[in-house]
Amino acid sequence: MPPEFVIDNILPVGKLIVSDDHVPPHDSVTNIAEKFFSTTDLEAIAIVNENRPVGLITRTKLLFTLFRRFGFELYGKHSIITLAERNPLIVPENMALNEVIDMALERPTQDIYDEIIVTHDNGIFRGLLSVKQLVIQQSNALASSILQKEIASARAQELEKMSQIKSQFLANVTHELRSPVNAILGLAELLRMAAEKNSIEQIKERLSFMITSATNLRTIITNILDLSKIEAGKMTVLYQPVDVSALIEEIAQTTRILIGNKPVNVITTSSPGFITIVTDSVKLRQILTNLISNAAKFTEAGTITIRVIMQGDTLEISITDTGIGIKEEHLINLFTAFTQVEDAKTKQYEGTGLGLTISKNLVGLIGGSIAVSSTFGTGTIFTVTLPFQNDKKQEDIHYEL
């Protein structure tokens, strides 16, 4: 039965509890992770000790922690309280709806969408609130004010969109991590069998495939960690002279190897003369590698053209392909974190969808910009614009993992 409609936001939030999921603080991280894996609509679990809440663990924070720390090896046997939020928002059951929403939205951005713990007047755990449902209820309660209703509705839509984006991202990452891990395990078993037969040729072949799978796994993990460092503002930037022409030729040659037997030509063109700019060579290499690898992945036949053009005080590097292209409605979210054009369950091409997000952020870090244009079914053009010189000689920001 839906909660009753009450004017002026005086509905006590105790009537809006959506679940009473809770576990003791000593329960293992592995057990809690299995609960999330087996129940797709479970978003959070309260940590309760002797009937009193002591923490909160959410699906997103748990899975992100495990992915960023390379799986269950480090945390699997630990108590869930070691990863839980120790200071969740806790409110009494008789607190008014609008007061709770104001408290929720005053929290740090990364915590706004977490569930809220409700207690009885004596502090005993009662259940969990969904912030999304609270905003929806507030929207109903503020129906007398069109402006306030629009604000509340926008909040609800934002929450819904964020929930869908995070769910899709987690599904994609889970799928992409599982594939190379399973491949490595299978190849290890085949390698053992080949060793028992003393078949040197089979051992060499399977070792080659295993290295490829391990490299793919490292790329996925590196992308996740890079995005975390960028968002935390802890990415190192080092400016130095870079020979752009040599860098482009090197990446082009690597792309030709990556393409393999596909009928795709990789062409490079540039303005005459020696082209050198002051930038971060590692970041520029990563940006261009991401963009060109993306072109190679989605181009089955035709050409990939890398153009370098000098435009006054700036340098323009464009990557043009004759691949599948991108639909116009997907272009707006192409560089947005946690989004991907394809669904994890049905997608044809591998990848977490983080490469373009990371590239856009790295371009911004080194003072440039990135643009895209595409025609679905025809091809795509990515254009990176960079200054020849940069005011900063070196920006060294240390970070911890």
Buried (B, 14 or more C-beta within 10 A) or exposed (E): EEBEEBEEBEBBBBEBBBBEBBBEBEBBBBEBBEBBEEEEEBBBBBBBBEEEBBBBBBBBBBBBBBBEEEEBEEBEEBBBBEBBBEEBBBBBBEBBBBEBBEEBEEBEEEBBBBBBBBBEEEEEBBBBBBBBBBBBBBBBBBEEEEEBBEBBBEBBEBBEEBBEBBBBBBBBBBBBBEBBBEBBEBBEEBBEEBEEEEEEEBBEBBEEBBEBBBEBBEBBBEBBBBBBBBEEEEBBBBBEEBBBBEBBBBBBEBBBEBBEEEEBEBEBEBEEEEBBBBBBBBBBBBBBBBBBBBBBBBBEEBBBBBBBBBEEEBBBBBBBBBBBBBEEEBBEEBBEBBBBBBEBEEBEEBBBBBBBBBBBBBBEBBBBEBEBBBEBEEBBBBBBBBBBEBEEEEBEEEEEE
